Amino acid sequence: MKNISREYEIEPEGAGDCYAERLELGEREALLRQITDNMVDLVMMINSNSEITYVSPSYRKVLGGRSEYLLGKSWINLIHPEDQPKFLAVIENARATRLPIKWEYRARHEEGHYLWMESVGNPLAVEVGGGYIVSTRDISHRKRSEEALQESEKNYSSLFNSMQEGFVLWETVYNSAGEPEDYRFLNVNPAFEKIMQVKKREINGRLLSETSLGLENYWMDSFAQVVRTRQPYNYEGYNRTIQCYLETFIFTPGDNLLAALFIDVTRRKMVENQLEREREWMTVTLGSIGEGVIATDVSGKVLLINRVASDLLGWPEAKAIGRYLSELLNTVDDINRSFYTQHLQRITQAEEEMEIGGNTISIVRNGERRILSNSAASIRDIDGQIIGTVMIIRDVTETMRNEAKIERLSYIDKLTGLYNRAYVDRILADEEVTSQLPFSLIMGDIDGLKLTNDVFGHHAGDNLLVNIAKVIRGCCRESDIMARWGGDEFLMILPQTSEKVALRICERIASTCAEMEADPIELHIALGTATRKNLEQGMDALFTLAEEDMYEHKMQQSKGFRQAILSKLEKDLWAKSNDTEEHNHRLSKMAMEIGAILGLDRYESDKLALLASLHDIGKVALPKDIGLKKGQLEPEEQEIMKKHTEIGYRMAEAIPELRSIAEAILAHHERWDGSGYPRGLKGNEIPIISRIIHIVEVYDDMTYNRDGQAIIDIQPAMKEMEKGSGVQFDPVIVQAFLQSIMD
């Protein structure tokens, strides 16, 4: 940042300030640099062409990147696409008015996510080139707080309007003696309007005494009591005006305020009255609905059996009466049979009321095993003497089976069919398992899952996980515990397994993966092992060893695996589209010649060469019939084809070796005038290597047919290049291109 004090036109605040007078220009510049370099906020200087000429070091703290990478570039490249139009409008207005600017927008962090930012800009003097000095800060936390507040208010309003209880808020009106005398309506909800049969617009602002709600004196007395004591009060009462019972809860939410909840309990009161009349005979009936009921005498002989119990046990009523209960239930072992002989005897001999309950397994009359839930109690006569027992039985066979099934399923990963982490945690907590020495672990991390999900979709990623699970299941033993440990991690627990055997299992898994057909990419998993040889070695330490071994293998293998993926993707590109290896070679040759004429540095030249080979890599994920179609694509097919730039971008972002050209892949179909896709970038917003590839690809398409045969007369193509200059193509690059052709 050179002569920054002059560009900012900084002047001493007071002409008489002795300290300022002593500062030389160089000292002021150094001081200003120190201030800006140590500010928490991001400080930038943008010239009249919207190019960044200075960025403070806090850029790394705010957005995670190196500030020097932004110099000479436009800030819009980091702004969220949805916020870019507003940014451009702010800049245009600032240019016209030369007034300070302030706006909020989302900016992309170096890691790829977006943060909410607030920028404040002040114009620089025209004498120093114009432009703005801009201070930017991260307001993501504030934005989240604002959104949470809006959501809270929305939820409160929704709750208020949808609650079933009628709600009313009054302002308390006092008489001259300071006693509550009346209540002015401030707000009511829709439920209050419905219950009280009034309209909000008719009562809001009016006194309660002025309405026709017909609340009797004891209601008003209750209101006054709550106001005086500030203690909530709950009661039920009958309103003659609307002819219904109301349950009311009154409370004071604040000074001079009274609130009430009204619930229409008319139906409940009617039911209670009806139930009261029927309580005596309904007690027995309700106790037996849906349950098997069996009554016996004190010796255990059946006196009564209802239809449910008869159907469940397979004993018709006529044959069941007079038989012992133990014969009907026919429990499968002596332990269950004692339930009836001992516990029923306790009931018949008890001096006080006593109940028992439990589950037993019985063989019913048709030979089926059923699990029965039982409860029993004594029957007493009017004098309190025990005259028998009543037992309630319920078939819980399916319930118990379902509960067992649910428990099993809760420990199974739904996608792969292997055990899940919950089951692993349960097993590792069992010392009987972990003490079976030698005790080995194999931890695995599948490669390429994120790439597969991003490029080919989560269905393909799921297939990758399912396939690796099949390999693991086929390479391990039945006694081994195989689990999906996390999103792309797997764990094999091997009790009584030496380190040598564990390594052989790893080798089998690796060789089996190598033999599997790529679907859609090669199957590969990094594996690490660890073996517990004595009980003094803790499980946490064992996991750490296995994990470290796994990551060491992953580091050793990952680069070769990614290179293999790149090679396969390039071959798939030629197999699934009209692109050929020769086409890419021609593009690379022409592009590099243009790059040399334009004076690209080595870094940009290397990126250009890589882009020439892989700019259409996203086509590997498109339907093959579209990629290989010889004729003109239909409109809907063209829209699908356009997706290859975005797919290619995601692929490049997922592969470190391609990350440097991800933006260029995304932009290689943008046009100079902004009419391209996918983002409608224009002019220098388009990466230069994308502009070069766009020209040479169009030229190659015009000078070679679909079969790769050259067209002799290239003059029409040359004219099209000149015609597209400044519209479809960068004029400077067009000239460089024409020069390369002439040379």
C-alpha positions in Angstrom: 0.0 0.0 0.0 1.9 3.0 -1.2 1.4 6.5 0.1 -1.9 5.4 1.7 -2.2 8.6 3.7 -2.3 10.7 0.5 -4.9 8.4 -1.1 -7.1 8.8 2.0 -6.4 12.5 2.3 -5.9 12.2 6.0 -5.4 15.6 7.7 -4.6 16.2 11.4 -7.8 16.9 13.4 -6.4 20.0 15.0 -4.0 22.4 13.4 -2.6 23.1 16.8 -1.9 19.5 17.7 1.8 19.5 18.5 2.1 15.7 18.1 0.5 15.7 14.6 2.8 18.6 13.6 5.9 16.5 14.5 4.8 13.5 12.4 6.5 13.3 9.1 4.6 12.0 6.1 6.4 8.6 6.3 5.5 8.3 10.0 1.8 9.0 9.3 1.8 6.5 6.6 3.4 3.8 8.8 1.0 4.7 11.6 -2.0 4.4 9.2 -0.7 1.1 7.9 -0.3 -0.2 11.5 -3.8 0.8 12.3 -5.4 -0.8 9.2 -3.3 -3.9 9.4 -4.4 -4.6 13.0 -8.1 -3.8 12.7 -10.5 -6.6 13.3 -12.8 -5.4 10.5 -11.7 -6.0 6.9 -10.5 -2.8 5.2 -10.3 -2.5 1.4 -9.7 0.2 -1.1 -11.6 -0.1 -4.3 -10.8 2.1 -7.3 -13.2 3.6 -9.8 -13.1 0.4 -11.9 -14.3 -1.6 -8.9 -10.9 -3.3 -8.6 -9.4 -3.9 -5.2 -6.2 -2.0 -4.7 -5.6 -2.7 -1.0 -6.9 -5.4 1.4 -6.0 -5.5 5.1 -4.5 -8.7 6.6 -7.7 -9.3 8.6 -9.1 -10.8 5.3 -7.6 -14.1 6.5 -9.4 -13.9 9.8 -12.7 -12.8 8.3 -12.9 -14.9 5.1 -10.0 -17.3 5.5 -7.9 -16.3 2.5 -4.8 -14.5 1.6 -5.3 -10.8 1.0 -2.8 -10.6 -1.9 -5.0 -12.9 -4.0 -7.7 -10.2 -4.1 -5.5 -7.4 -5.4 -6.6 -6.3 -8.9 -9.8 -8.3 -8.7 -13.4 -7.4 -8.3 -15.0 -7.9 -4.9 -18.2 -9.2 -6.6 -16.4 -12.5 -7.3 -16.8 -13.4 -3.6 -20.4 -12.2 -3.3 -23.3 -14.7 -3.3 -24.9 -14.8 -6.7 -28.3 -13.8 -5.3 -26.8 -10.6 -3.7 -24.7 -9.6 -6.7 -27.5 -7.5 -8.5 -27.9 -5.4 -5.3 -24.2 -4.9 -5.1 -23.9 -3.7 -8.6 -26.8 -1.3 -8.0 -25.1 0.1 -4.9 -21.9 0.6 -6.9 -23.7 2.3 -9.8 -25.5 4.6 -7.4 -22.3 5.4 -5.6 -20.5 6.3 -8.8 -23.3 8.7 -9.7 -23.8 10.3 -6.3 -20.3 10.1 -4.7 -22.1 9.6 -1.4 -21.1 7.1 1.4 -22.5 3.6 0.9 -23.7 0.9 3.2 -25.1 -2.5 2.4 -25.4 -6.1 3.7 -24.7 -9.2 1.6 -23.3 -12.7 1.8 -19.6 -13.3 1.0 -17.9 -16.6 0.3 -15.4 -17.9 2.8 -12.3 -19.6 1.5 -13.8 -22.9 2.7 -16.7 -22.5 0.4 -19.5 -21.5 2.8 -21.1 -18.0 2.9 -21.0 -15.4 5.7 -23.2 -12.4 6.2 -21.2 -9.2 5.9 -21.9 -5.5 6.4 -19.8 -3.0 4.4 -19.5 0.7 4.8 -17.8 2.7 2.1 -16.7 6.3 1.9 -15.6 8.0 -1.4 -12.0 8.9 -2.0 -11.1 12.2 -3.6 -11.1 12.4 -7.4 -7.6 13.9 -7.2 -6.3 10.6 -5.9 -8.2 8.5 -8.5 -11.6 8.2 -6.9 -13.0 4.9 -5.7 -14.0 4.0 -2.1 -12.4 2.9 1.1 -14.6 0.1 2.5 -14.8 -1.3 6.0 -16.4 -4.8 6.2 -17.4 -6.9 9.2 -18.9 -10.3 9.8 -22.6 -9.9 10.9 -23.5 -13.6 10.6 -24.2 -13.9 14.3 -26.5 -10.8 14.2 -28.3 -12.2 11.2 -29.0 -15.5 12.9 -30.3 -13.7 16.0 -32.6 -11.6 13.8 -33.9 -14.7 12.0 -34.4 -16.5 15.3 -36.4 -13.5 16.7 -38.6 -13.4 13.6 -39.2 -17.1 13.9 -40.0 -16.7 17.6 -42.5 -13.9 16.9 -44.0 -15.9 14.1 -44.4 -19.0 16.3 -45.9 -16.9 19.1 -48.5 -15.4 16.7 -49.3 -18.8 15.3 -49.7 -20.2 18.8 -51.9 -17.3 19.9 -54.2 -17.6 16.9 -54.4 -21.4 16.8 -54.7 -22.3 20.5 -58.0 -23.9 21.4 -58.3 -22.0 24.7 -60.0 -18.6 24.5 -57.5 -15.9 25.6 -58.3 -12.3 26.6 -56.1 -9.5 27.8 -57.6 -6.6 29.8 -56.4 -3.3 31.2 -57.5 -2.9 34.8 -59.6 0.2 35.5 -59.6 1.4 39.1 -62.1 3.6 41.0 -61.2 6.6 43.1 -60.5 4.4 46.0 -57.9 2.4 44.1 -60.0 -0.7 43.8 -60.4 -2.6 40.5 -63.7 -1.6 39.1 -63.8 -2.6 35.4 -61.6 -4.1 32.7 -60.9 -2.7 29.2 -60.4 -5.2 26.4 -56.9 -5.0 24.8 -56.8 -8.2 22.8 -58.5 -11.5 22.3 -57.7 -14.5 20.1 -60.1 -16.3 17.6 -60.9 -19.0 20.1 -62.2 -16.4 22.6 -64.4 -14.9 19.8 -65.8 -18.4 19.1 -66.4 -19.4 22.7 -67.9 -16.1 23.8 -69.8 -15.5 20.5 -68.4 -12.0 20.0 -66.2 -10.2 17.5 -62.9 -8.7 18.4 -63.5 -5.5 16.5 -66.7 -5.0 18.5 -65.1 -5.3 22.0 -61.5 -4.1 21.7 -61.0 -0.9 23.5 -64.4 -1.2 25.4 -65.0 -1.9 29.0 -66.2 -5.3 30.1 -69.3 -3.7 31.7 -70.2 -2.2 28.3 -70.4 -5.6 26.6 -73.1 -8.3 26.6 -70.9 -11.1 27.8 -73.1 -11.6 30.8 -70.5 -12.5 33.4 -72.1 -12.7 36.8 -70.9 -11.1 40.0 -68.9 -14.0 41.2 -66.8 -13.8 38.0 -66.1 -10.1 38.6 -65.3 -10.8 42.3 -62.8 -13.4 41.1 -61.2 -10.9 38.7 -60.8 -8.4 41.5 -59.3 -11.0 43.9 -56.6 -11.9 41.3 -55.8 -8.2 40.7 -55.4 -7.5 44.5 -53.4 -10.6 45.4 -51.6 -11.1 42.1 -52.2 -14.8 42.6 -53.6 -17.0 39.7 -57.0 -18.4 40.2 -58.8 -21.3 38.5 -62.5 -22.2 38.7 -65.4 -23.5 36.7 -68.7 -21.7 36.2 -71.8 -21.5 34.0 -72.4 -18.6 31.7 -76.1 -18.1 31.2 -75.7 -15.8 28.2 -73.9 -18.3 26.0 -75.4 -21.3 27.9 -72.2 -23.2 28.5 -69.8 -24.3 31.3 -66.5 -22.5 31.2 -63.2 -23.4 33.0 -61.4 -20.2 33.6 -57.7 -19.5 34.5 -57.1 -15.9 35.6 -53.6 -14.3 36.1 -51.8 -11.0 36.0 -49.2 -10.8 33.3 -48.0 -7.3 34.3 -48.9 -4.1 36.1 -52.5 -3.0 35.4 -53.0 -6.0 33.2 -55.4 -9.0 33.7 -55.5 -12.0 31.5 -57.7 -15.1 31.3 -57.9 -18.4 29.5 -61.5 -19.7 28.9 -62.1 -23.4 28.0 -65.5 -24.6 27.0 -66.0 -27.7 29.1 -69.8 -28.1 28.5 -69.4 -31.4 26.8 -67.1 -32.7 29.5 -69.6 -31.7 32.2 -72.4 -33.5 30.3 -70.2 -36.6 30.1 -69.3 -36.4 33.7 -73.0 -36.2 34.7 -73.8 -39.1 32.5 -70.9 -41.1 33.8 -71.9 -40.4 37.3 -75.3 -42.0 36.6 -73.7 -45.0 35.0 -70.6 -45.4 37.1 -71.8 -48.4 39.2 -72.6 -50.8 36.3 -70.0 -49.4 34.0 -67.1 -50.2 36.4 -67.2 -53.9 35.7 -68.0 -53.5 32.0 -65.1 -51.1 31.3 -62.7 -53.3 33.1 -63.4 -56.2 30.8 -63.7 -54.6 27.3 -61.1 -56.0 25.0 -59.5 -58.2 27.6 -60.0 -61.8 28.5 -61.7 -62.2 31.9 -61.7 -65.3 33.9 -63.3 -65.7 37.4 -62.5 -68.7 39.7 -63.6 -69.8 43.2 -61.1 -70.0 46.0 -59.9 -73.5 44.8 -59.0 -72.2 41.3 -62.0 -73.7 39.4 -63.3 -71.6 36.6 -66.7 -70.0 37.3 -66.9 -67.5 34.5 -65.0 -66.9 31.2 -65.8 -64.2 28.7 -65.7 -64.5 24.9 -62.3 -62.9 24.6 -60.7 -65.3 27.0 -62.5 -68.2 25.4 -61.3 -67.4 21.9 -57.8 -66.7 23.1 -57.3 -70.0 25.0 -59.4 -72.1 22.6 -61.8 -73.3 25.3 -65.6 -72.9 24.7 -67.4 -71.6 27.8 -69.3 -74.8 28.4 -66.1 -76.9 28.5 -64.1 -74.3 30.5 -66.5 -73.9 33.4 -65.5 -76.2 36.3 -62.0 -76.9 35.1 -59.0 -75.7 37.0 -57.5 -72.4 35.7 -54.0 -74.0 35.4 -55.5 -76.5 32.9 -56.8 -73.8 30.7 -53.6 -71.7 30.7 -51.3 -74.7 30.2 -48.0 -72.9 31.0 -44.9 -74.4 29.4 -42.7 -74.9 32.4 -42.9 -75.3 36.2 -41.7 -71.7 36.8 -44.6 -70.2 34.9 -47.0 -72.8 36.3 -46.1 -71.7 39.9 -47.5 -68.3 39.0 -51.0 -69.6 39.4 -50.5 -72.1 42.2 -48.6 -69.7 44.5 -49.7 -66.2 43.6 -53.4 -67.1 43.3 -53.1 -68.8 46.7 -51.7 -65.6 48.1 -54.7 -63.7 46.8 -57.2 -66.0 48.3 -55.5 -66.0 51.6 -54.7 -62.2 51.8 -56.6 -60.3 54.5 -56.3 -57.0 52.4 -56.9 -56.3 48.7 -54.0 -57.6 46.7 -53.2 -57.7 42.9 -50.6 -59.5 40.9 -49.3 -59.2 37.4 -46.8 -60.6 34.9 -46.3 -62.4 31.6 -46.3 -66.1 31.0 -45.9 -68.4 28.0 -48.9 -70.7 27.5 -49.7 -73.4 25.0 -53.3 -72.8 24.0 -55.7 -75.6 23.0 -54.7 -75.5 19.2 -51.0 -76.0 20.1 -49.8 -72.5 19.5 -47.4 -70.8 22.0 -48.8 -67.5 23.1 -47.3 -64.9 25.5 -50.0 -63.7 27.9 -50.0 -60.6 30.0 -51.8 -61.4 33.3 -53.3 -59.5 36.2 -55.4 -61.0 39.0 -57.2 -59.7 42.1 -59.5 -61.2 44.7 -63.3 -61.1 44.7 -65.0 -60.3 48.0 -68.5 -60.6 49.1 -70.5 -57.9 50.9 -68.9 -58.9 54.2 -65.4 -58.6 52.8 -64.7 -62.3 52.7 -62.7 -63.6 49.7 -64.9 -65.8 47.5 -62.6 -66.2 44.5 -60.3 -64.4 42.1 -60.7 -62.5 38.8 -58.0 -62.7 36.2 -57.5 -60.4 33.2 -55.4 -61.9 30.4 -54.2 -60.3 27.2 -52.4 -61.7 24.2 -49.1 -59.8 23.9 -47.4 -62.3 21.6 -47.2 -59.9 18.6 -46.4 -56.9 20.8 -43.4 -58.8 22.4 -42.2 -60.0 19.0 -42.5 -56.5 17.5 -40.6 -55.0 20.5 -37.9 -57.6 20.0 -37.8 -56.8 16.3 -37.7 -53.1 16.9 -34.8 -53.6 19.3 -32.9 -55.6 16.7 -33.7 -53.0 14.0 -32.5 -50.2 16.3 -29.1 -51.7 16.2 -29.0 -52.2 12.4 -27.8 -49.6 9.8 -30.8 -49.3 7.5 -28.7 -48.7 4.4 -26.0 -51.4 4.6 -27.6 -54.0 6.9 -24.5 -53.9 9.1 -24.7 -53.1 12.8 -24.7 -49.4 13.7 -22.8 -47.3 16.2 -25.3 -47.8 19.0 -24.8 -51.6 18.8 -21.0 -51.1 18.8 -21.2 -48.9 21.9 -23.3 -51.7 23.6 -20.8 -54.4 22.6 -17.7 -52.5 23.6 -19.3 -51.8 27.1 -19.5 -55.6 27.6 -16.3 -56.8 29.2 -17.1 -60.4 28.4 -16.6 -59.5 24.7 -13.6 -57.1 25.0 -11.7 -59.5 27.3 -11.6 -62.3 24.8 -7.9 -61.8 24.0 -6.3 -61.3 21.6 -9.0 -58.7 20.7 -8.6 -56.9 17.4 -10.2 -53.9 15.7 -10.2 -53.0 12.0 -11.3 -49.4 11.2 -12.0 -48.4 7.6 -12.6 -45.1 5.8 -14.2 -45.4 2.3 -12.5 -43.2 -0.4 -14.4 -41.1 -2.9 -17.8 -41.0 -1.1 -18.1 -37.2 -1.1 -17.1 -37.1 -4.8 -19.7 -39.7 -5.7 -22.4 -37.9 -3.8 -21.6 -34.5 -5.3 -21.2 -35.7 -8.8 -23.4 -38.8 -9.3 -26.0 -38.1 -6.6 -26.6 -39.7 -3.2 -28.2 -42.8 -4.7 -24.8 -43.6 -6.2 -23.1 -42.8 -2.9 -25.5 -45.2 -1.2 -24.6 -47.9 -3.7 -20.9 -47.3 -2.9 -21.6 -47.9 0.8 -23.8 -50.9 0.1 -21.0 -52.5 -2.0 -18.3 -51.9 0.5 -20.6 -53.4 3.2 -21.0 -56.5 1.0 -17.2 -56.8 0.6 -16.7 -56.5 4.4 -19.4 -59.1 5.1 -17.9 -61.5 2.6 -14.3 -61.1 3.9 -15.1 -61.4 7.6 -16.2 -64.4 9.7 -19.6 -65.1 11.0 -18.3 -64.5 14.6 -17.0 -61.1 13.7 -19.0 -57.9 14.5 -19.2 -55.7 11.4 -20.6 -52.1 11.7 -21.0 -48.9 9.9 -19.2 -46.6 12.3 -20.1 -43.2 10.7 -21.0 -41.7 7.4 -18.1 -43.2 5.5 -16.4 -45.2 8.3 -16.7 -48.9 9.1 -15.6 -50.9 12.1 -14.9 -54.6 12.5 -14.7 -56.1 16.0 -12.8 -59.3 16.1 -12.7 -61.1 19.5 -10.1 -63.9 19.9 -8.3 -62.7 16.8 -4.6 -62.1 16.5 -3.0 -59.2 14.7 -1.8 -61.5 11.9 -5.4 -62.7 11.2 -6.7 -59.2 11.3 -4.1 -58.2 8.7 -5.2 -61.1 6.5 -8.8 -59.9 6.6 -7.6 -56.4 5.6 -5.8 -57.9 2.6 -8.9 -59.9 1.6 -11.0 -56.7 1.7 -8.4 -54.7 -0.3 -8.1 -57.4 -3.0 -11.8 -57.9 -3.2 -12.4 -54.2 -3.7 -9.8 -54.2 -6.5 -11.7 -56.9 -8.3 -15.1 -55.1 -8.0 -16.3 -53.2 -11.1 -16.4 -49.4 -10.7 -19.9 -48.3 -9.9 -19.6 -45.4 -10.6 -16.0 -45.2 -9.2 -13.5 -47.8 -8.1 -14.2 -49.3 -4.7 -11.5 -48.4 -2.2 -11.2 -48.3 1.5 -8.3 -47.3 3.8 -8.0 -49.8 6.6 -6.2 -49.7 10.0 -5.8 -52.4 12.6 -4.9 -52.6 16.3 -4.8 -55.6 18.7 -5.4 -55.8 22.4 -3.0 -58.3 23.9 -3.5 -57.7 27.6 -6.3 -56.3 29.7 -4.2 -53.4 30.9 -4.5 -51.8 27.5 -7.5 -49.6 27.4 -10.2 -49.6 24.7 -9.7 -45.8 24.0 -6.0 -46.4 23.3 -6.9 -49.4 21.1 -9.2 -47.2 19.0 -6.6 -44.5 18.7 -4.0 -47.0 17.4 -6.5 -48.4 14.8 -7.5 -44.9 13.7 -3.9 -43.7 13.4 -3.0 -46.8 11.3 -6.0 -46.2 9.1 -5.2 -42.5 8.4 -1.6 -43.4 7.7 -2.7 -45.8 5.0 -5.2 -43.3 3.7 -2.4 -40.7 3.4 -0.2 -43.2 1.5 -3.0 -44.3 -0.8 -5.2 -41.2 -1.3 -3.1 -39.5 -4.0 -2.8 -42.6 -6.2 -6.5 -43.3 -5.7 -7.4 -39.7 -6.8 -5.1 -40.0 -9.8 -6.8 -43.3 -10.7 -10.2 -41.6 -10.4 -9.0 -38.7 -12.7 -7.8 -41.2 -15.3 -11.0 -43.1 -15.2 -13.2 -40.0 -15.4 -11.2 -38.8 -18.4 -11.8 -42.2 -20.1 -15.4 -42.1 -19.2 -15.7 -38.6 -20.7 -14.5 -39.9 -24.0 -16.8 -42.9 -23.8 -19.9 -41.0 -22.8 -19.7 -37.9 -25.0 -18.6 -36.8 -28.4 -15.4 -35.4 -26.9 -12.3 -37.3 -28.0 -8.7 -37.5 -26.9 -7.7 -35.8 -30.2 -10.2 -33.0 -29.6 -8.6 -32.3 -26.2 -5.1 -32.4 -27.6 -6.1 -29.8 -30.3 -7.7 -27.6 -27.7 -4.7 -27.8 -25.4 -2.3 -26.9 -28.3 -4.3 -23.9 -29.4 -5.0 -22.7 -25.8 -1.4 -22.9 -24.9 -0.4 -20.9 -28.0 -2.9 -18.2 -27.1 -1.7 -18.2 -23.4 1.9 -17.7 -24.6 0.8 -14.7 -26.8 -1.1 -13.2 -23.8 1.9 -13.7 -21.6 0.2 -15.9 -19.0 2.5 -16.8 -16.1 3.5 -20.4 -15.4 0.8 -20.9 -12.8 -2.0 -19.8 -15.1 -0.5 -21.7 -18.0 -0.5 -24.9 -15.9 -4.2 -24.3 -15.0 -5.0 -23.6 -18.7 -3.4 -27.0 -19.7 -5.4 -28.8 -17.1 -8.6 -27.0 -18.0 -8.1 -27.9 -21.7 -8.2 -31.6 -20.8 -10.9 -31.6 -18.2 -13.2 -28.6 -18.9 -16.0 -31.0 -19.9 -15.4 -33.5 -17.2 -19.0 -33.0 -15.8 -20.4 -34.7 -18.9 -19.5 -38.1 -17.3 -22.5 -37.8 -15.1 -24.9 -37.0 -17.9 -27.1 -39.6 -19.7 -25.0 -41.4 -22.3 -27.6 -41.0 -25.0 -27.4 -37.2 -24.7 -23.6 -37.1 -24.6 -23.2 -39.2 -27.7 -26.1 -37.8 -29.7 -25.0 -36.9 -33.2 -27.8 -34.6 -34.2 -29.2 -31.4 -32.7 -30.2 -31.7 -29.0 -33.8 -31.1 -28.1 -34.5 -28.1 -25.8 -34.9 -30.3 -22.7 -31.8 -32.2 -23.7 -29.9 -28.9 -24.0 -30.9 -27.9 -20.5 -29.6 -31.2 -19.2 -26.4 -30.7 -21.1 -25.9 -27.3 -19.6 -25.7 -28.9 -16.2 -22.2 -30.4 -17.0 -20.5 -27.1 -16.0 -22.0 -27.2 -12.5 -21.3 -31.0 -12.1 -17.7 -30.4 -13.3 -17.4 -27.7 -10.7 -18.5 -30.0 -7.9 -16.2 -32.7 -9.1 -13.2 -30.3 -9.2 -14.0 -29.0 -5.7 -14.0 -32.6 -4.4 -10.6 -33.5 -5.9 -7.7 -31.4 -4.5 -5.7 -31.7 -7.8 -8.5 -30.0 -9.7 -9.7 -27.5 -7.1 -7.6 -24.7 -8.7 -9.7 -24.9 -12.0 -13.1 -25.5 -10.4 -14.3 -21.9 -11.0 -12.9 -22.0 -14.6 -14.8 -25.2 -15.3 -18.0 -23.6 -14.1 -17.4 -20.5 -16.3 -16.1 -22.0 -19.5 -19.5 -21.5 -21.2 -19.9 -17.9 -20.1 -20.0 -15.2 -22.9 -18.3 -11.9 -23.0 -21.6 -10.0 -23.1 -23.1 -11.9 -20.1 -25.5 -14.1 -22.1 -23.7 -17.4 -21.3 -24.4 -19.9 -18.5 -24.6 -20.9 -15.7 -24.2 -17.5 -13.9 -24.4 -15.0 -16.7 -20.9 -13.6 -16.0 -19.6 -11.0 -18.3 -16.3 -9.4 -19.3 -13.5 -9.8 -16.9 -15.7 -11.5 -14.4 -15.0 -14.6 -16.4 -11.7 -16.3 -15.6 -9.2 -15.7 -18.4 -8.5 -19.4 -18.9 -12.3 -20.0 -19.3 -12.4 -17.3 -22.0 -9.5 -18.9 -23.8 -11.1 -22.4 -23.7 -14.4 -21.0 -24.8 -12.9 -19.6 -28.0 -10.8 -22.6 -29.0 -13.6 -25.0 -28.3 -16.0 -23.1 -30.5 -13.4 -22.9 -33.2 -12.6 -26.6 -33.0 -16.3 -27.5 -33.2 -16.6 -25.4 -36.4 -13.4 -26.8 -38.0 -13.8 -30.5 -37.2 -17.0 -32.6 -37.7 -18.5 -35.1 -35.3 -16.2 -37.9 -36.7 -13.1 -35.8 -36.0 -12.4 -35.0 -39.6 -10.9 -31.6 -40.4 -12.8 -29.1 -42.5 -10.5 -27.8 -45.2 -11.8 -24.2 -45.5 -11.3 -22.5 -42.1 -12.2 -19.0 -43.4 -15.8 -19.2 -42.3 -14.7 -20.1 -38.8 -12.3 -17.2 -38.8 -15.0 -14.8 -39.7 -17.3 -16.2 -37.0 -14.5 -15.6 -34.5 -14.2 -11.9 -35.6 -18.0 -11.5 -35.6 -18.2 -12.8 -32.1 -15.5 -10.5 -30.8 -16.9 -8.3 -28.0 -20.2 -10.3 -28.0 -19.4 -13.9 -27.4 -15.7 -13.7 -27.1 -13.1 -11.5 -25.3 -11.8 -9.1 -28.1 -8.2 -9.3 -26.8 -8.2 -13.1 -26.8 -9.8 -13.1 -30.3 -6.9 -11.0 -31.6 -4.4 -13.4 -29.9 -6.3 -16.4 -31.3 -6.2 -14.9 -34.9 -2.5 -14.2 -34.5 -1.9 -17.8 -33.4 -3.8 -19.1 -36.5 -1.9 -16.8 -38.8 1.5 -17.8 -37.3 
